[in-house]
Amino acid sequence: MQEVAAITLEQTEIISAIDTVWVALCAAIIFLMEGGFALLEAGFVRSKNAMSIIAKVILDITFGGLAFYAIGFGIAYGSSNGWFAFDTGITGDDLGLGLTVSNKLFWFLQLGFAMAAISIVSGAVAERMKVWAYAIFVVIFCAALYPLAAHWVWNPNGWLAVRGFNDFAGSTAVHAMGGFAALAAAIVLGPRIGKYDQKGKPIAIPGHNLPLAAVGGFILWFGWFGFNPGSTLGAVGNWELIGTVATNTFLASAAGGVSTILYTYFKYGQIDITMTINGVLAGLVAITAGCNIVEPGSAIIIGLIAGVLVDIAVIFIDKIKIDDPVGAIAVHGVNGLFGTIAVGFFAIEGGLFYSGETTLLITQIIGVLVIASFSFIVTFIIMKIMKKTIGIRVNRSEETAGIDAVSFGVEAYTTFE
């Protein structure tokens, strides 16, 4: 009997060791995505604001990380009544997720998701938001807003989890949550100076360094292979699932790039590389919800649609005078919504196209609309309150001169020889 117990204990320890290495590697890759956000957003803005946007991403990691540790994780994964939980720090209690890794490592993995969600907002408010006002919003978002969405979706007792909502790695909880918060923030802030002419026609403000943005896009692309496969939360016994998730993640992203290339070529007569970068990211966002339960062919279809949808959304958002310098709303908000709903059509089990049933589709629609609405409304209210009190936008002279020189005393590129 003792020998059997010893063998069982040894097997358990081996499983935990292997799963710990897997999750730790994926969590580290997800953390690297913040470098991708920084480079992508810096390249898509003007050089006079490049350091400013990098500073905002650093705020996402530092202020947001501490807020998610102190309060956010407990709200997301504490003892739930279906809608809300409250705990502080990292609990040692069983989270009900069947984890084979420590709660502390699971927290670090989830930290990457929280940072990704708030980093979506940083791009949409680029070149015009005060750094300290942004820092306050980061703390609120990572301590309460994002954790509530994560609670509903991933806490085993969350109301959407109980209902059967499928958002494997966060098309809704991360991307729609961040994208619709970005939409509200951009509306309250207003457009950059010079973005629209006197007749309201949008004027292009090109990014200063597209190769830099492309490198950022590639880092994010790479990071997604920690983001989605890492959501298996363990390697042992999950090799087939990990393969499915990784394959679907790549196919959707490649299809997103292909459809954007073809769409922009035939629409504008030239391939729009900047939009292609966002097309790849759109495919990644869209497949993130259902990468675990759709077939490879369906992943390609989802990516193809996302790659076209992102361009249509960017143009539409521009026309209604919402200034989003990096296309965050279109990439993450619109395609997070689309990808979540697509699960209801393409899921092998329960999807409308496979089973003829609408139960999953209805659940997916309810879940993403509730979270998108929650994110937009609460962010809009918070931004309005801050605008009326501490102010959220830099003054006109600072915006004209560039936030880097005025607020940080440095420039991204110097002329010293």
C-alpha positions in Angstrom: 0.0 0.0 0.0 2.8 2.4 0.9 4.5 1.6 -2.4 1.3 2.4 -4.3 1.0 5.7 -2.4 4.6 6.5 -3.2 4.2 5.8 -6.9 1.0 7.9 -7.0 2.8 10.8 -5.2 5.7 10.6 -7.6 3.4 10.7 -10.6 1.6 13.7 -9.2 4.9 15.5 -8.7 6.0 14.7 -12.2 2.8 16.0 -13.7 3.0 19.2 -11.6 6.6 19.7 -12.6 5.9 19.3 -16.3 2.8 21.5 -16.2 4.7 24.1 -14.2 7.4 24.4 -16.8 4.7 24.6 -19.5 2.6 27.3 -17.8 5.7 29.3 -16.8 7.0 29.3 -20.3 3.7 30.4 -21.7 3.3 33.1 -19.0 6.7 34.5 -19.9 5.8 34.6 -23.6 2.6 36.4 -22.8 4.6 38.9 -20.7 6.8 39.5 -23.8 3.6 40.7 -25.6 3.9 44.0 -23.7 7.0 44.6 -25.7 5.0 44.0 -28.8 2.3 46.4 -27.7 5.0 49.1 -27.0 6.7 48.7 -30.4 3.5 48.4 -32.4 1.9 51.5 -30.8 5.1 53.5 -30.8 5.5 52.9 -34.5 1.9 53.8 -35.3 2.2 57.2 -33.6 4.3 60.3 -34.4 7.9 60.4 -33.2 7.1 63.2 -30.8 4.9 60.9 -28.8 6.8 57.6 -29.1 8.2 57.7 -25.6 4.8 58.6 -24.2 3.1 55.5 -25.5 5.9 53.3 -24.2 5.5 55.0 -20.8 1.8 54.1 -20.9 2.6 50.4 -21.6 5.1 50.5 -18.6 2.2 51.9 -16.5 0.1 48.9 -17.6 2.7 46.5 -16.3 3.7 48.2 -13.1 0.6 50.0 -11.8 -1.7 47.5 -13.4 0.3 44.5 -12.1 0.3 45.6 -8.5 -3.5 46.4 -8.7 -4.2 43.0 -10.1 -2.2 41.4 -7.4 -3.7 43.4 -4.5 -7.4 43.2 -5.5 -8.0 42.1 -9.1 -7.1 38.4 -8.8 -9.3 38.0 -5.8 -12.2 39.5 -7.6 -11.7 37.3 -10.6 -11.1 33.9 -8.8 -12.3 34.3 -5.3 -15.3 32.5 -3.8 -18.1 33.5 -6.2 -21.8 34.2 -6.0 -21.9 34.0 -9.8 -21.4 37.7 -10.3 -18.8 38.9 -7.8 -16.1 37.8 -5.5 -13.7 39.6 -3.2 -10.4 38.5 -1.8 -6.9 40.1 -1.6 -3.6 38.9 -2.8 -3.2 35.3 -4.0 -5.3 32.9 -2.1 -3.9 29.4 -1.2 -7.4 27.9 -1.5 -8.4 25.5 -4.2 -9.8 27.7 -7.1 -11.9 24.9 -8.4 -10.1 24.9 -11.8 -8.3 21.5 -11.3 -4.9 23.2 -11.4 -1.8 21.2 -11.4 0.4 24.3 -10.9 0.6 26.7 -7.9 -1.9 29.5 -7.5 1.0 31.9 -7.7 2.0 30.7 -11.1 -1.6 30.8 -12.3 -1.8 34.4 -11.0 1.3 35.3 -13.1 -0.3 33.8 -16.2 -3.5 35.7 -15.6 -1.5 38.9 -15.0 -0.5 38.7 -18.7 -4.1 38.7 -19.7 -4.9 41.7 -17.5 -2.0 43.6 -18.9 -3.0 42.8 -22.5 -6.5 44.0 -21.9 -5.4 47.4 -20.5 -2.7 47.8 -23.1 -5.4 47.8 -25.8 -6.7 51.0 -24.2 -3.3 52.7 -24.3 -3.2 52.6 -28.1 -6.6 54.3 -28.5 -5.8 57.2 -26.2 -2.3 57.7 -27.6 -0.9 61.2 -28.3 -3.4 63.1 -26.1 -4.1 61.6 -22.7 -2.4 62.8 -19.5 0.0 60.2 -18.0 -1.3 60.4 -14.4 -4.9 60.3 -15.5 -4.1 57.2 -17.5 -2.3 55.7 -14.5 -5.5 56.1 -12.3 -7.6 54.4 -15.0 -5.0 51.6 -15.2 -5.4 50.9 -11.5 -9.2 50.9 -11.7 -9.3 48.7 -14.8 -6.9 46.1 -13.5 -8.3 46.1 -9.9 -12.0 45.9 -10.8 -13.2 46.2 -14.4 -11.2 43.4 -16.1 -11.4 41.1 -13.1 -15.2 41.2 -13.1 -15.3 40.1 -16.8 -12.7 37.4 -16.1 -14.8 36.3 -13.1 -18.0 35.9 -15.2 -16.2 34.0 -17.9 -13.5 31.9 -16.1 -14.4 31.6 -12.5 -16.0 28.1 -12.3 -19.0 29.6 -10.6 -19.2 32.7 -12.8 -22.7 33.2 -14.4 -21.4 32.9 -17.9 -19.2 29.9 -17.1 -22.1 28.1 -15.6 -24.2 29.0 -18.7 -21.7 27.3 -21.0 -20.1 30.4 -22.5 -17.0 29.5 -24.4 -14.2 32.1 -24.4 -11.2 29.9 -24.3 -8.4 32.5 -24.1 -10.3 35.8 -24.1 -11.8 37.2 -27.3 -14.4 38.6 -24.9 -12.9 38.8 -21.5 -9.6 40.3 -22.7 -10.1 41.8 -26.2 -13.7 42.9 -26.3 -13.3 44.1 -22.7 -10.2 46.2 -23.7 -11.6 47.2 -27.1 -14.9 48.7 -25.9 -13.1 50.4 -23.0 -10.8 51.9 -25.6 -13.9 53.0 -27.6 -15.4 54.9 -24.6 -12.0 56.5 -23.7 -11.4 57.7 -27.2 -14.9 59.2 -27.4 -14.5 61.1 -24.1 -11.0 62.3 -25.0 -11.9 63.5 -28.5 -9.8 63.4 -31.6 -6.2 64.6 -31.9 -5.6 68.2 -33.1 -5.6 68.1 -36.9 -7.2 64.7 -37.3 -10.3 66.2 -39.0 -10.7 69.2 -41.3 -13.3 71.9 -41.0 -15.8 69.8 -42.8 -15.2 66.9 -40.5 -13.3 64.8 -43.1 -10.6 62.6 -41.6 -7.0 63.5 -42.3 -4.5 60.7 -42.2 -1.8 61.1 -39.5 0.8 58.4 -40.5 2.8 56.6 -37.9 6.4 57.6 -37.8 8.1 54.1 -38.0 6.2 51.3 -39.7 9.1 48.8 -39.5 9.0 49.3 -35.7 5.3 48.7 -35.7 5.8 45.6 -37.8 8.3 44.2 -35.3 5.8 44.9 -32.6 3.2 43.0 -34.6 5.5 40.0 -35.0 6.1 39.9 -31.3 2.4 40.0 -30.5 1.9 37.2 -33.1 4.6 35.2 -31.4 3.1 35.9 -28.0 -0.3 34.6 -29.0 1.3 31.1 -29.0 1.7 31.5 -25.3 -1.6 33.2 -24.9 -3.9 30.6 -26.5 -2.0 27.3 -25.9 -1.1 28.5 -22.4 -4.8 28.6 -21.6 -4.8 24.8 -21.4 -3.2 25.4 -18.0 -1.2 22.3 -18.3 0.7 20.1 -20.8 0.2 16.6 -19.4 -2.8 14.9 -21.1 -3.4 18.0 -23.2 -1.2 17.4 -26.2 -4.0 17.0 -28.6 -5.8 20.1 -27.3 -2.5 22.1 -27.4 -2.0 21.0 -31.0 -5.5 22.0 -32.0 -5.2 25.4 -30.3 -1.8 26.2 -31.8 -2.9 25.1 -35.3 -6.1 27.1 -35.3 -4.4 30.1 -33.9 -1.9 30.1 -36.8 -4.4 29.4 -39.5 -6.7 32.2 -38.5 -3.9 34.7 -38.2 -2.5 33.7 -41.6 -6.0 33.9 -43.2 -6.5 37.3 -41.6 -3.3 38.6 -43.2 -4.3 37.1 -46.6 -7.8 38.5 -46.7 -6.5 42.0 -45.7 -3.8 41.9 -48.4 -6.4 40.9 -51.0 -9.1 43.3 -49.8 -6.9 46.3 -49.6 -5.3 45.5 -53.0 -8.6 45.3 -54.8 -10.2 48.2 -52.9 -7.3 50.7 -53.0 -5.2 49.4 -55.8 -2.3 48.8 -53.4 -1.5 46.4 -50.5 -1.9 48.3 -47.2 0.9 46.8 -45.1 -0.2 48.7 -41.9 -3.7 47.3 -42.3 -2.2 43.9 -43.0 -0.5 44.0 -39.6 -3.8 44.7 -38.0 -5.4 42.0 -40.2 -3.1 39.4 -38.8 -3.9 40.6 -35.3 -7.6 40.6 -36.1 -7.5 37.0 -37.1 -5.7 36.2 -33.8 -8.3 38.1 -31.7 -11.2 36.4 -33.5 -10.0 32.9 -33.1 -9.0 33.3 -29.4 -12.5 32.4 -28.2 -13.0 29.2 -30.1 -9.5 27.9 -30.9 -10.2 24.9 -28.7 -13.5 23.8 -30.3 -13.5 24.6 -34.0 -12.0 22.8 -37.0 -9.0 24.1 -38.9 -11.1 24.9 -41.9 -13.4 27.0 -39.7 -10.4 28.8 -38.2 -9.4 29.8 -41.7 -12.9 31.1 -42.4 -13.0 33.1 -39.2 -9.6 34.6 -40.0 -10.6 35.5 -43.5 -13.7 37.4 -42.3 -11.7 39.1 -39.5 -9.1 40.4 -42.0 -11.8 42.2 -44.0 -13.8 43.3 -41.0 -10.9 45.1 -39.4 -10.5 47.4 -42.5 -14.2 48.1 -42.7 -14.3 48.9 -39.0 -11.3 51.2 -39.1 -12.8 53.2 -41.9 -16.2 53.4 -40.2 -14.7 54.4 -36.8 -12.7 57.1 -38.6 -15.8 58.4 -40.4 -17.8 58.9 -37.2 -15.0 61.0 -35.8 -13.6 58.6 -33.2 -9.8 58.9 -33.3 -8.0 55.6 -32.7 -4.4 56.1 -33.7 -3.5 52.4 -33.8 -6.8 50.7 -34.8 -7.3 49.1 -31.3 -11.1 49.4 -31.4 -11.4 47.6 -34.7 -8.8 44.9 -34.0 -9.8 44.0 -30.5 -13.3 45.4 -29.9 -15.0 44.6 -33.2 -13.1 41.3 -33.8 -13.4 40.2 -30.2 -17.1 40.5 -30.6 -17.1 38.8 -33.9 -14.9 35.9 -32.8 -17.0 35.2 -29.8 -20.2 35.1 -31.8 -18.5 32.9 -34.4 -18.1 30.2 -31.8 -21.8 29.8 -31.8 -21.8 29.1 -35.5 -18.5 27.0 -35.9 -18.2 25.0 -32.7 -18.0 21.3 -33.5 -20.3 20.6 -30.6 -23.3 22.9 -30.3 -22.4 25.2 -33.1 -25.3 26.2 -35.4 -23.6 25.0 -38.6 -22.8 21.6 -37.0 -25.8 20.8 -34.8 -28.5 23.1 -36.0 -28.9 24.3 -32.4 -29.0 27.9 -31.2 -28.3 27.5 -27.5 -24.6 28.1 -27.7 -25.0 30.9 -30.2 -27.5 32.7 -27.9 -25.1 32.3 -24.9 -22.2 33.6 -26.9 -24.2 36.7 -28.0 -25.5 37.4 -24.5 -22.0 37.0 -23.0 -20.1 39.3 -25.4 -22.8 42.0 -25.5 -23.0 42.1 -21.7 -19.3 42.4 -21.3 -18.8 44.9 -24.1 -21.7 47.1 -22.8 -20.3 46.8 -19.2 -16.8 47.8 -20.4 -18.0 50.7 -22.5 -20.5 52.2 -20.0 -18.3 52.0 -16.9 -15.3 53.3 -18.7 -17.3 56.2 -20.2 -18.5 57.1 -16.7 -15.1 56.9 -15.2 -13.5 59.0 -18.0 -16.3 61.6 -17.7 -15.7 61.9 -14.0 -12.0 62.3 -14.4 -12.5 64.8 -17.2 -14.6 67.0 -14.9 -12.3 66.7 -12.0 -8.6 66.1 -12.6 -8.7 66.4 -16.4 -7.6 63.7 -18.8 -6.2 65.5 -21.8 -2.9 67.3 -22.2 -3.2 71.0 -23.1 -3.1 72.2 -26.6 0.5 73.5 -26.6 1.8 70.2 -25.1 -0.1 68.2 -27.7 1.3 70.3 -30.5 4.9 70.2 -29.2 4.7 66.5 -28.4 4.1 64.8 -25.0 7.6 63.3 -24.9 9.5 66.6 -24.7 7.0 68.4 -22.4 6.1 65.6 -19.9 9.1 63.4 -20.0 12.0 65.7 -21.0 13.2 63.2 -23.6 12.7 62.5 -27.3 12.6 59.1 -29.0 15.3 60.2 -31.5 18.0 62.7 -30.7 20.3 64.7 -33.1 23.4 64.4 -30.9 26.5 63.3 -32.8 
